[in-house]
Amino acid sequence: MNAVTSPDRKAGKRHGRKVARETEGGTDIYGLDGTADAPRPMSRAEVHVGEPEGEPLLDADNLVAGYLPGVNILDGASLTLHDGEIVGIIGPNGAGKSTLLKSLFGLVRIHAGRLMLRGRDITNLRADKLVAKGVGFVPQTENVFPSLTIAENMRMGAYQAPKKFDERFEYVCSIFPKLGERRNQLAGQLSGGERQMVAMGRALMMQPSVLLLDEPSAGLSPMMQDETFIRVRQVNKAGVSVVIVEQNARRCLQICDRGYVLDQGRNAYSGRGRDLMNDPKVINLYLGNLEEEVEKAGQ
């Protein structure tokens, strides 16, 4: 077993400090009565279990970040991504998964810690600057322009390099042939799974080396979820390294080279994807509960 786990949360040290949890509508403060159990901080060696040798493509070290001044959702979260990898981020609702992804893309302010891209500091760099440096982002919702055609959506993705549109659109269509076949169809007429394909394609128009995906299977049928994960693999095989946040934890870990479990804004577990998927403590504390949440969301 290569997965490294923190002690059971119930045996963790209790504390009375304020803890910010991410919610759909913003943030929620809990733990004021000292009842919250935070996972113990993991050592750097534990966080990097199963990591390939060599300089990471993307390295987020001990990030502290949040939406409001003085209220942090991330409390020392770390993540690395190497060339050719798919790295998954899972954890319960409110763990800070989407906040971590948004902090990597300059959408949430990093108050402490450091973010590096190929050895260069990109901490709190603006999103448009990150796109130019080869970082793409696909949000969970409102990720297409519904009143524009597929081709027009792709043009929006290539707005920083319009002269490369034909070349890049041809590349995207080599991964997602349907986008070329239906290039003149309005994105608003597409199904949820098809819209997700458009969103991924648009993010690929600037030829990123890193693609950040926020809950790409959310709200889709089980069959469409499977297709989405297949597309993620296709993008990765085309030479793009991927960081994916997912509530469908088991399916995510199946396709990931390595995974991170976040809990209360920090790393609780880390390891190779399949090791985490088969770790009894991860199954007991997270996978079962996450699957229940996914099922409820689909009802």
C-alpha positions in Angstrom: 0.0 0.0 0.0 1.6 3.3 -1.1 -1.2 5.7 0.0 -0.2 7.7 3.0 -3.0 8.5 5.4 -3.5 10.8 8.3 -5.0 9.5 11.6 -8.7 9.0 11.8 -10.4 12.4 12.0 -12.2 11.4 15.2 -8.9 10.9 16.9 -7.6 14.2 15.7 -6.9 17.2 17.9 -10.0 19.2 18.6 -9.8 22.9 18.3 -12.0 26.0 18.8 -10.7 28.3 16.1 -12.8 29.5 13.2 -12.7 27.3 10.2 -14.1 28.4 6.9 -15.9 25.8 4.7 -16.6 26.4 1.1 -20.3 26.2 0.2 -22.2 26.7 -3.0 -23.3 30.2 -2.0 -19.9 31.3 -0.5 -18.4 30.4 2.8 -19.8 28.9 6.0 -18.0 29.3 9.4 -18.1 26.3 11.7 -16.1 24.9 14.6 -16.8 27.9 16.9 -17.6 25.5 19.8 -14.5 23.5 19.4 -16.2 20.5 17.8 -14.4 20.5 14.5 -11.7 18.0 13.8 -9.1 19.0 11.4 -6.7 16.5 9.7 -3.2 16.8 11.0 -0.7 18.6 8.8 1.0 16.1 6.4 4.8 16.3 6.0 6.1 17.3 2.6 7.3 13.7 2.0 3.8 12.4 2.7 2.2 14.9 0.4 4.5 13.8 -2.5 4.1 10.0 -2.2 4.2 8.3 -5.6 5.4 11.5 -7.3 7.7 11.1 -10.3 11.3 12.4 -10.1 12.3 15.7 -11.6 11.0 19.2 -11.5 7.2 19.5 -11.4 5.3 21.2 -14.1 3.0 22.8 -11.5 3.9 23.0 -7.8 1.5 24.5 -5.2 3.2 24.5 -1.8 1.4 25.1 1.5 -1.3 27.4 0.0 -3.5 29.5 2.3 -6.3 31.2 0.4 -9.9 32.4 0.7 -12.5 34.6 -0.8 -12.8 37.0 2.2 -10.0 38.9 4.1 -9.1 37.0 7.2 -11.3 34.0 6.4 -9.2 31.3 4.7 -10.7 28.2 3.1 -7.3 26.6 2.2 -5.2 26.0 5.3 -1.9 24.8 3.9 -2.9 22.7 0.9 -0.2 21.4 -1.4 -0.3 19.8 -4.8 2.2 18.9 -7.6 1.6 18.0 -11.2 4.3 16.5 -13.5 4.3 16.4 -17.3 2.0 13.8 -18.7 0.1 13.2 -15.4 -3.6 13.3 -14.4 -3.9 14.4 -10.8 -7.2 14.2 -9.0 -8.5 16.2 -6.0 -11.3 14.6 -4.0 -12.9 15.2 -0.6 -16.1 16.0 1.1 -18.3 19.1 0.4 -16.7 22.2 1.9 -13.2 20.7 1.8 -11.8 23.5 -0.4 -11.4 21.5 -3.7 -12.8 24.1 -6.0 -11.1 26.8 -4.1 -7.7 25.1 -4.6 -8.4 24.9 -8.3 -9.4 28.5 -8.6 -6.4 29.6 -6.6 -4.2 27.8 -9.2 -5.9 29.9 -11.9 -5.7 33.3 -10.1 -9.4 33.5 -9.3 -8.9 33.2 -5.5 -6.3 35.2 -3.6 -3.4 33.3 -2.2 -2.5 34.8 1.2 0.5 32.5 2.0 2.4 29.7 0.2 3.8 29.6 -3.3 2.7 28.5 -6.7 5.3 27.6 -9.3 5.0 26.8 -13.1 8.1 25.1 -14.5 10.1 26.6 -11.7 8.8 30.1 -12.1 6.7 31.9 -9.5 3.1 32.5 -10.7 1.5 33.1 -7.3 -1.6 35.3 -7.7 -0.9 35.9 -11.4 -4.0 37.1 -13.3 -6.0 34.5 -15.2 -5.3 36.0 -18.6 -1.6 35.9 -17.9 -1.8 32.3 -16.9 -3.6 31.4 -20.1 -0.8 33.0 -22.1 1.7 30.9 -20.0 -0.1 27.6 -20.9 -2.7 27.1 -18.1 -6.3 26.4 -19.1 -9.3 26.3 -16.8 -12.8 24.8 -17.3 -15.3 25.9 -14.6 -18.1 23.7 -13.4 -21.0 25.9 -14.5 -21.6 28.6 -17.1 -18.6 27.3 -19.1 -19.9 27.9 -22.6 -21.4 30.9 -24.4 -24.9 29.5 -25.2 -25.8 32.2 -27.8 -22.7 31.5 -29.8 -22.0 28.6 -32.2 -19.4 25.9 -31.4 -17.0 27.6 -33.8 -17.6 31.0 -32.2 -17.0 29.5 -28.7 -13.7 28.2 -30.0 -12.8 31.6 -31.3 -13.4 33.0 -27.8 -10.9 30.4 -26.6 -8.3 31.6 -29.1 -8.8 35.3 -28.4 -5.2 35.8 -27.5 -3.9 34.2 -30.7 -6.6 34.7 -33.4 -4.2 33.9 -36.2 -3.8 30.4 -34.9 -7.5 29.7 -34.9 -7.7 27.3 -37.9 -4.6 25.3 -36.7 -5.9 25.1 -33.1 -9.5 24.3 -34.1 -8.2 21.4 -36.3 -6.2 20.1 -33.3 -9.2 20.3 -31.0 -11.4 18.5 -33.6 -8.8 15.7 -33.8 -9.6 15.0 -30.1 -13.4 15.9 -30.3 -14.5 15.2 -33.9 -18.1 16.2 -33.1 -17.1 19.8 -32.6 -16.0 20.0 -36.2 -19.1 18.2 -37.5 -21.4 20.5 -35.6 -19.4 23.7 -35.7 -22.3 25.9 -36.7 -24.7 24.7 -34.0 -25.5 27.0 -31.1 -23.9 25.8 -27.8 -27.2 26.5 -26.0 -28.8 23.7 -28.0 -26.4 21.1 -26.8 -26.8 18.6 -24.0 -24.9 18.9 -20.7 -22.3 16.4 -21.8 -21.8 18.1 -25.2 -21.4 21.5 -23.5 -18.7 20.0 -21.3 -16.9 18.9 -24.5 -17.2 22.5 -25.9 -15.8 23.9 -22.7 -12.8 21.5 -22.7 -12.2 22.3 -26.4 -12.3 26.0 -25.9 -9.8 25.7 -23.0 -7.5 23.7 -25.4 -7.5 26.4 -28.1 -4.5 28.2 -26.5 -2.5 25.0 -26.4 -2.1 24.7 -22.6 0.4 22.4 -20.9 -1.9 22.3 -17.9 -5.7 21.9 -17.9 -7.7 22.5 -14.7 -11.1 20.8 -14.6 -13.7 21.7 -12.0 -16.3 18.9 -11.5 -16.6 18.0 -15.2 -19.0 15.2 -14.6 -21.4 17.2 -12.3 -25.1 16.9 -13.2 -24.5 14.4 -16.0 -26.1 11.0 -16.4 -23.9 8.0 -15.5 -23.4 7.2 -19.2 -22.4 10.8 -19.9 -20.1 10.8 -16.9 -18.2 7.9 -18.3 -17.9 9.7 -21.6 -16.5 12.7 -19.8 -13.8 10.7 -18.1 -12.9 9.1 -21.4 -12.5 12.7 -22.9 -10.2 13.6 -20.0 -8.0 10.6 -20.9 -8.1 11.7 -24.5 -6.9 15.2 -23.6 -4.2 13.8 -21.5 -3.0 11.4 -24.2 -2.8 14.4 -26.5 0.0 15.8 -24.3 -1.9 17.9 -21.8 -1.3 17.4 -18.0 -4.6 17.6 -16.1 -5.7 18.5 -12.6 -9.3 17.4 -12.0 -11.6 18.2 -9.1 -14.4 15.5 -8.8 -17.2 14.4 -6.5 -17.3 11.1 -8.4 -14.3 10.1 -6.4 -14.0 6.5 -7.3 -14.2 7.1 -11.1 -11.7 10.0 -10.7 -9.2 7.9 -8.9 -9.5 5.2 -11.5 -8.1 7.5 -14.2 -5.7 9.5 -12.1 -1.9 8.8 -11.8 -2.0 10.4 -8.3 -4.7 11.8 -6.1 -5.1 14.2 -3.1 -7.9 14.0 -0.5 -8.6 17.5 0.9 -10.4 17.9 4.2 -11.0 21.3 5.9 -8.6 23.0 3.5 -5.6 20.8 3.9 -4.2 17.5 2.6 -5.6 14.6 4.5 -4.5 11.7 2.3 -2.2 11.5 -0.7 -1.0 8.7 -3.0 -1.3 6.9 -6.3 -4.9 6.9 -7.5 -5.5 3.2 -7.3 -3.8 3.0 -3.9 -6.2 5.6 -2.5 -9.2 3.9 -4.1 -8.3 0.7 -2.2 -7.2 2.2 1.1 -9.7 1.1 3.8 -9.5 4.4 5.7 -10.1 6.4 2.6 -13.0 4.2 1.7 -14.5 4.4 5.2 -14.0 8.1 5.7 -14.6 9.5 2.2 -15.5 7.3 -0.8 -18.7 5.9 0.7 -19.9 9.4 1.8 -18.9 11.0 -1.5 -20.8 8.4 -3.5 -23.9 9.1 -1.4 -23.6 12.8 -2.1 -23.3 12.2 -5.8 -26.4 9.9 -5.8 -28.4 12.5 -3.9 -27.3 15.2 -6.4 -28.6 13.1 -9.3 -32.0 12.5 -7.8 
